[in-house]
Amino acid sequence: MSSVLPVSPVAAASVPLGTTLGHPSRAAAKPRAANAPSRWVNALLVGVALLFLTLFLFVPLAAVFVQAFAKGVDVYLDAISQPDALDAVKLTLLAAAISVPLNLAFGVAAAWAIAKFDFRGKSLLITLIDLPFSVSPVIAGLIYVLVFGLQGWLGPWLQEHDLKIIFAVPGIVLATVFVTFPFVARELIPLMQAQGKDQEEAALVLGASGWQTFWHVTIPNVKWALLYGVILCNARAMGEFGAVSVVSGHIRGLTNTMPLHIEILYNEYQFAAAFAVASLLAGLALVTLVLKALVERRVRAQLREQHEGTA
């Protein structure tokens, strides 16, 4: 004879699927048995992630700073104060200072056009934005050499007008712009598409001009995503190696960025100097990560406030 107690349909609907009615001890034991393996799985995954980060991120990063100061502070300061090292730092910052604003302007314009308007060639524009993610930076550098090099398509014309792009600062800036231009646009496009056009259309109905709508409605709504994209763009600009290596010519004091200068020092067995300059680049990367974390924290707080306001 069954010992299952009669249960109303409402109560039965509230019972989790798979629970045996009339046996509370058995029903209570199943969730604990099901949750026990998940805790072990979570702990294992966290342990594997920490081990991976330790072996491939924390240990190499610590090794850079340890090797940089291995021969003392005096050797470190001498290495980073060398004229070639200072020129590499200046060129790296110059390339980032030029490419980031250009990518900022392009990213905002492209994201605004893609998210807010329908036009022919929209899919093509999205594909072109993603192009640097699918093309090797070395290939991009070679393309610039084929176009602007001495034997390239525009090489004779540039030579006649005494203009030099390849093996000069303009080529480095062009290569940096190419490899970094998707970052701002890719951060803004999903957010602008999710926000829709309602606020912009309301502003236009109330009499605002297109520029007023853009500056007072669109930009404030995406400011944190915009800052996030700029941070990522700047980080890639300072650390780019492949495309810049092809177009730079590796001229000491003229066309060597920090990554290229580090490579030259390491190949010449000047390990202390190479790690010293690498520590500067790693320091810039750490600052970028801190700024990125602060922006993410601010975005989460803003989303939490909006959720609490609508609740």
Buried (B, 14 or more C-beta within 10 A) or exposed (E): EEEEEEEEEEEEEEEEEEBEEEEEEEBEEEEEEEEEEEEEEEEEEEEEEEEEEEEEEEEEBEEBBEBBBEBEEEBBEBBBEBEBBEBBBEBBBBBBEBBBEBBBEBBBEBBBBBBBEEEEEEEEEBEEBEEBEEBEBEEBBBBBBBBBBEEBEEBEEBEEEEEBBBBBBBBBBBBBBBBBBBBBBBBBBEBBEEBEBEBBEEBBEEEBEEEEBBEEBBEEBBBBBBBBBBBBBBBBBBBBBBBBBBBBBBEEBBBBBBBBBBBBBBEEEBBBBBBBBBBBBBEBBEEBEEBBEEBEEBBEEEEEEEEEEEE
